[in-house]
């Protein structure tokens, strides 16, 4: 933790920077987050400024002009706190500082100030569910059952079966094996939803809550625009410690996962109602501390749109933006399913702002949707790589939503998993190989140019993960010079989202709802201005027409706003031609 002198100096620096910010920066505008574009950065992999092979805060600061040109409204940083790096930052040992491999607190303050000068907010990852086992809180808690912090974590006595010690129940770690770890000093088990080195905090303890609310206040005072709340659905567990039911296969036996464990339904360890009280309290702390809008984003892997709706709060007093994973992680190339999920998000969350997410540091990139000319899935990238990228980015940016993207999406970076177990860095992949290869493939360094180490690190430096060979084709420098590149497509799409009234905040209505090949919709501004969007989900050309009379749109002509390269621009709603995985966006005249 910082000394009081260091804290005062850092706070004064942040306040001084804040006083010079433009009035309409992300931090100052109350509704900046609505229809915004949020760019996730995995700090280890974005830009190495000091030649150690690991990305850092100063590297991010050096790339802010690029992000401003792209049209980004906010950056979400995955954890940058001091950490043993077992889970690459999600195992935190100090909530009040910066890990030296990423920089210093002064570096962070400079990043915040420089970003806000470019109208970009900084969103911190707030890990509330667990700490590192190297955190002083856990060390105290583990030292004895009478320590003042003895009840800060989830401790349980063993279950004795035929004279043998066993865990209290069948709860499983998301990363494989029992979720209970025996501690010889306390002669008890502690619960860990994730790695053994990530013990879960006891959120039923008011002292734990107050400690975490203090962390929230600290970073608000350092100027953050919001928080992404990691694993937020996992804060509470069943107080009766009941066994989870197993997920049964067609043969009536429990399914087995990549780690060799029986798959359980997490009905007693996930999305319990008590978590909503904590979210409301986090909201209150943010509102009372900031004197400005601090946005709360939830990592909310949920089962239905009804579950998603509850995370906004009965009185709109919980999350501004629970992540909607129901669309981006469908993992089925299916027009009716996309249409239904998007329509649910637009019509069944009581008018709240949906946050669409299509990939992130825990999941393969959008290149998981790749097909050959016959429509069969192919590994990595296929002949329609850029075309499919245009389809998915159009759904993300031309919908009525706040859009969250992942670094490198805009240049078409692909998932590049390791091919040998000895090359795996992610402990998930080490434990689950070969069925589970881990998350290294979606965390490879950003590809800035066709040069040694792709411009991420100086030539000759060993980067923390290998640079994928695709850097020679997909990199920022090359795509900036190519008018039809993915990068230019993203820039144009984001500009339309931010500047066109219909695409920025207009209502969304699904069109041609019987079509199983083309996903199309209408965006309509409050003044009646209408834009149509169409995405071909097939490798065959498609011709469609629009009847907008039910929406009381009288125009019949089209003015093209954005179209897949090489496609003919239509002039009428009566005939719009889409090439393989083609996209069309046009204003109705």
Helices and strands as residue ranges (DSSP letters): H 4-19, E 37-41, G 43-45, H 57-62, H 64-70, E 74-77, E 82-83, E 92-94, H 105-117, E 121-127, H 136-143, E 155-156, E 159-161, E 164-166, E 180-183, E 188-191, H 206-220, E 226-230, G 232-234, H 275-290, E 295-298, H 305-310, E 321-324, H 325-328, H 335-347, E 355-357, G 366-368, H 385-398, E 402-406, G 409-411, G 421-423, H 427-432, G 440-442, G 452-455, G 469-472, H 476-480, H 486-499, H 501-505, E 507-511, E 518-524, E 530-536, E 542-544, G 549-551, E 558-563, E 576-578, E 583-588
